[in-house]
Amino acid sequence: MSARTLMVMGTSSNVGKSILVTALCRILAQQGLRVAPFKAQNIALNSGVTPEGHEIARSTIVQAEAAGLKPHVDMNPVLIKPETDRGSQLVLAGRPQGRIDAGNWTRMRSVLRTHITTAFDRLCLDYDLILLEGAGSPAEINLKKDDFVNMGMARYAGAPVLLVGDINQGGVFAALVGTMVLLEPVERALVKGFVINKFRGAPELLGDGLAMLRERAFDTPTLGVIPFLPDIGVAAEDSVTLDERRPSLMAGTRPAVDIAVIRFPHLSNFDDFDPLIAEPDVGVRFVDQARDLGTPSAVILPGTKLTLHDLAWLRQAGLADRILRLAALRIPVVGVCGGYQMLGQSLRDPDGVEAPAGAQARGLNLLPLDTSFARIKRTVKVEATLAATVGPFVALEGTPVEGYEIHMGYSRHVEPRHSPFCLIGNRPDGAVAAEGTVWGTYLHGIFDNDSLRHSWLYSLGWRGGGHLFDRQLAYDRLAQHVRTHLDLDALQQIIAAG
């Protein structure tokens, strides 16, 4: 192994590990280093597709992009996509490999460990520095014996560790000190510094807290206090981060365009809507209760890991009826991937892909299509051309668009009364209803396409000038934010001594 290493761990999930690694990828790449991200095992529903068609976590994909790289499956060899409280889909080396649960976890451990270390060793041959990311907390004492994601991975890689705590959750000093106490001495020695994340308020409010923290935490220094940065525009690992957006979305004056995105229990790929959030005078709300839906400018049904389950939830929550009433009033309704499937007439799961074999359900009947689930998962990056001859995209017919597909179903149009949304080669994808207000597609990332996004927003009454959405600018903004508040000289010394 030739590359140097640095690992970022957290006191818990959702402390900002993924975002910090993204920032460090950008900062260190800007310094001329060939740096690559690595997360041994990711538990997330937010996934994307590499150029080779492998499925990995979206958070790892954006880290690679921030480093100026094309994402590769070796950067995230194990992806676990939760389905129930006890079971998940296992994606190994970018391909689905059935389900994993408490019953087969013990048997799978050695297989996963081999895939992880082999992928890591390959990366080390090609880069100057590997930025590793932990998962959850390294102090889960019931899991440490078989750990190969946190301290087990750090020890294998010989990586010095930054430990991140989220002050926004409260109790950050207790979390950092408590984590250090629960680590074994050999693990504790790997932790070279703390980062306090998502700080709100004046720095002087910390008082002597950092000095007291160092005294109680085995003389470990704090390398930075990173202020909270709203609307980062960078894909996070888990939809729990949407909770941080709630206050700003519900407060203040109503924007010119108010878009309600349904927050399914198994919501996936919620960063599809970052380009909409970034537009001026456009509000995006993630809604999971009927009373909060109101009368928005448009409703979006996003992707979901369990379409049939979340369709049933949509009805039980009273949201399905509300959406149908809005559609009858010609309020635009859009479906992406699983949400697109829900807009059809029927959904069937003959082989038990995501529900008991033979399960079926009525769709919302807003688009003329039937969907069947299949065991083969389609994971591919897509270049297409818009084909819609009605609705807000008629003037854009023939315009190139890009996106990616991740789904285990296929949809068949049952009536000619529709326009395809786009053409992928000669294959139609998606549908636009005859009146043009209801449309859907399998393509994630569709709103990254500037002309399409602006055309749709204008059809909703938006009068903004629009801008070109560039995730690279979001990476630059994030990197500058972290660079300002992190002791990079101390960080460089830690890496060099690693």
C-alpha positions, 0 to 999 in steps of 0.5 A: 500500500503506497498511499497515505491515509486519513480517516474521518469518524463521528460520535454518531450518525448524521454528525456530518462525516460525509460532508466533511470528507467531501470538503477535504477531498476538494481542499486536498485536490486543490493542493495538487494531491491525488486523493480518493474517498473510501467508505468500506460499508455504507448504510443508505438509500441514497445511491447512484451509478458509476460510469461502469454501471455499478451502484454505490452511495451518492455521498461517495459519488459526490466525494469523488466528484469533489476530488475531480475523479470519476466515481468507482465501485472500489470507493464503496465496496459494500452498500446496505440499503435498509428495507425493514427494521431487520433486513436490508438489500446487500449491494456488493461490489456494485451489484445486488446480492440478495438480502442481509439480516441478523440471521446471515450477518455472521456468515457474511462477515468474512466475505464482506471483509475480503471485498473491503480490504481488496478494494482498499488495497487497489485504491492505494496503488493509484492515489497519493492519499485515501480519505476514509470515512467511518460509519455510525460510531466507533464506540459501539462496544457490542459491535467492536469485536467484528468491526471492519468499518471504523477502528478495524478499518483504521487499524488495517489502513494505518490511518490517523483519525479525525473524530467529528461531533455535532454540536447542533444535536447537543451534548457534543462534549459528552459525545467526544469524551465518551467516545474516547473513554470507550475506545481501547488504548490502541484505538484512542492513540489513532485519534489525532484531533476533534472537529466540532460541526454544525455550530450556530452562534458566536464562537465566544459562547464556547468559552473555555470549553475546548480547553476543558475538552482537551483536558478530559479527552486524553489531551486530544486537540480540537482542529476546528469548529465548523459553523452550520452551513445551510443548503449545502447542495451536496448529497448527504448519506441519509434523509434524516438531514432533511430535518435540518431544513424544516425550520427554514422551509416553513418560515418566512414569506411564501416563495413564488413557486412552492414545491411539495416533495413527498417524504416517503418512509423509504425515500431515496435520492432526495438530492435529485431536488438540490437544483430546485432548492438552489433556484431563487424564489423556489421553495421545496418542502419535504412533506409526510403528513396530509395536513402539511401538503396544502395547495402547492405549485406542484407535487413531486413523488420521488424515488423510494426503495420500497414502492409498494410499501410506500404506496400503501403508506401514501394512502394510509397517510391520506396523502394519496387522496389529497394528491388526486384532488390537486391533480383534478385541479390541474396542479402539476404532479411529477413522479421520479422512479418509484414515484413514477411507478405509483402514478400508473394504473397498477403495480405487480410483484410476481417474483417477490422482489420487494414484497410477497410474491404475487403482491399487487396494488392499484396505482394513482391512475394518473398515467396510463402505465402498468409496472412489474418488478423484476429481479434484474436491477437496472443501474446505468447512466443515461443520455437521452433526448426529450420527446414530450409533445405536450406540457411544459417541455413541448418547445424542448422536444429533441433537447439532450438530457442526462440522468441515471437509472436505478430500479428493479421494475419496468413499466408498460404503457397501456394506452396510446393517450400519452407522450413519452417523456424522453427517448433513450436511443430508440427506447421511450422512457416516462410519460406525459399525460395528455393535458401535460400537468402530470409526468414522470420518468425513471431518470434520477438527476433529471432536474440537473438539466438546466433548460428542462428545470427552467422550462418546468418552473416557468410553467408553474408561474416562476419568473426567475432568471434562472442559473446554471446548476453546477455541483462543482460550485457547491463543492468549492463553496463547501471547501472554502467554508471548511478551509476557513474554520479548520486548522489545515496546517495541523491536519497536514502534519497529521497526514504526513506523520500518519 
